[in-house]
Amino acid sequence: MKLMGLQKMTLLDFPKHVACTVFLGGCNFRCPFCHNFELVDGSAGVVMERAAFFSLLEKRTGILDGVCVSGGEPCMSADLPDFLRGIREMGFLVKLDTNGYCPDVLRRLLDEGLLDYVAMDIKNSPEKYAKTVGLPESGFALERIRESAAVLMASDVEYEFRTTVVSEYHTAQDFEQIGSWVTGARQYFLQRFELRDTVPDQGLSCVPEEVMHRFAKILERFVQHVALRGVE
């Protein structure tokens, strides 16, 4: 398991809880707008061994409520279930960030009761999904995303869907289709893209705030709760 990043305390990553966030390396997508691409291509390097991470958690017992496991794509790690068990055995809650491309892993983690909260990315409308995640149509399996979304919506675990909104990739029509796809979902967050030095495509741009609000209004017709991130 590659522990390639650590935020020792956050009030934002795990809703309603004080947590730390650990970032695992590797990803099955190549999103042109990724903020953490150094975790995808391995250039970040390993920052901590597993034993050291659990030692840190032990020292923060009574301070932290939980751990957010992010990436990269955590579900690609064969050691993930055992890693989460170790966290739960220490009395911490677990939040998982995932792109939804490993539905069998997600289902297993839910069935074993290893997750308290899941944040799953919905990258775009179905016909634009492969392009948005940087993969060829011939090598992309949209049904995996559909399956993960359905698994979450049928579960008792608290979850959110979220989309990082990029001017060059998202339109109102896309959110009409996304809303129809996840009708009845509990909550959906739209995150405003911000250009950083680590983003692979430096030619991308953020969406104006008024457009973010317009997209949110579209989703409100389909989803129980919609909110914006990165917008005042």
N, C-alpha and C positions, 0 to 999 in steps of 0.2 A: 504494500500500500504506500502510495506516494503522498506524504503530507507536505504540500508545497506552499502553504500559506496559513497564517493564523492571525485572527483578530481576537485579542484576549478578552475583550468585553464589548458588547453592543446592546443598545436598547432598540435597534431598528430591525435587525435581521429575523428575529423570532418574535412575532407579535404578542404583546402583553407579558413578555418575559425578559429578564436579564440573561444574556447568553454570551457564549463565545462562538466564533465561527471558524471552522477548520476547512481549508480548501484542498481538495484532492485533485491530482493531476490527471490529464488525459481526457479526451472527449471524442465522441463519434460524429460531431458536427464541426463545421468550419464556418461559422457565421461571420460574415464580413464586418459586422458591427460589434463583435464580442469585446467586452471591456476587460476580460481576463484571458486574453489570448496567450499570454506567457505561461498559463497553466495548460493550455491546449497543446502547444508545440514543445513544451518541456523546458523552455529557456529559463523559467523561474528557479528551477532546481529544488531539491528537497530541503525544507527548513527545519524539520523536526522528525525524530523517530517516534514510532507508536508508543514506546515505553515512556518517553519523555512527555508526550502529550497526556497520558493518563496520570503521570506524576503531577503535572500542572493542574489537572482536574481535581485531584485529591486535595490540593492546597486551596482550591476555590469552592470546596464544599461549604454550603451555607451562604455563599456569595452569589453564585450563578444558579439560575433555575434550570438551564438547559444548554444544549449544544446544537448549533446549526451546522449541518454537513453539506458543503457546497462544492463547486468546482469551477471549470471542468464538468465532467459528468460522473458523480459518485457511483452510480449504478454499474459502471464498467469495471469496478474493482471487485475481484472475486472475494476479497476479505471483508467487504462491507457488512454483511450480516453479523459476523463475529465482532467487528469493530463496534457496531451499534449495540450489540448485547453487552459489551464491556461498559459502554456509556450508561446504559439502563441499569446495569447491576450496581453502579455507583450512585444511583438515585437521581440521575439527571433526565430531564425530558429531551426528546430528539425531534428536531425539524430537518427535513430533507429537501434540498433544492434539486430538481431534476428536469431534464428536457423531455422526459416521457418516452424515450426511444427504447427502453428496456422494460416493457410491461410485465414480463415474467418475474423479474427481480422486484419490481414495485409490489406486485401481488404477494410475493413471498414475504416481504418485509411487513406488509399490512397483516397478512394472515398470522405471522408470528408475534404480532403486537409490539413491534419494535419502533413504531412511528407515532408521534403525537400531532404532527403538523407536516403537511406536504405543500410545497410551492412548485407548481408545474408550469413551465413555459409553454405558451401557445405562440408559435413564431409568426404564423400568418394564416391566411385562408388556404384551403386545401390545394388549389391549383398553383399557388405560388410558394408552397412550403419548401420544396426541394431547393429552389433558387435561393430562398431566404436563408437556409441553413448551409449553403455553400456546397451542396451535393448534386451530382447528376440525377436527372429523373430516373434513369435506368437502375440506379443503385440505391434508390430511396424507397422505403416502405411506409407509406402514410398510415396504413392500418395499425402500426405499432402505436402511433400517437393517438389514434382514435380509441384503441384498446385501453391505454393508460388513462385517458380522460374518463372513459366509462367506468373503469375500476374505481377511480377516485370519487366520482359522483354517486356511486353505489355504496361507498364505504361510510363508516361512522366517524372516521378520523377527520379533524378539521383540515381544510385545504383551501388553496387559492389557485386560480389560474392567473397568468400574468403575461403581458406582451410588452417588449421594449419597442417603442414606436419610432420608426425612422422615416424621414420624408421620402426617401427614394424607394421605399419598400411597401408602405402602407397607405391605403385609401379608405374612404368611407365604405365603398363596396366590400372591401376585405372584412371590415368589422360587421357588416350585415351578415356575411357568410359565417364568420366566426361565431357571432351570437346565435345564429340558427343551429350551428353545430353543438354548442354547449348550453342550449336552452335549459333553464332550471338550475344551473350551477349556483352555488352558494355565494361565492364572491370572486370578483375579477379586478385586477389592478392593471392600469396602463402606466408604464414607466417611460418617461421622456428620455430618449437617447441623448447622450452628451458625448461629444468627440474628445477622446483622450489619446495620448501618445501610443497607448498599447492597442488601439483599434486597428485591425488589419487594413481596412479601406479608409484612408484619410480624406476621401472625397465625399463622405456622407455628411448629412446635416440634420439638425434637430427639427422637430415639428413645432410650429408656433403654438403658444398656450391656448389660443382660441380654438385651434383645430383639435388639440387634445380634449378639450371640453366637448367639442362636437362628437368626437369618436365615443366618448364616455356616454353621451346621451343615446347613441345608437345601441350600445350594449345594455343600457338600463331597461330596454324593452324585453330583454331575454334573460338577464341575470338578476339574482336577488339583491346583490350589493355590488356597486361599482365605485372605484375610487382612483384617484390619480396620484402618482409619485413623481417628484421632481418638478411639480407645478405649484405655484403659490395659490 
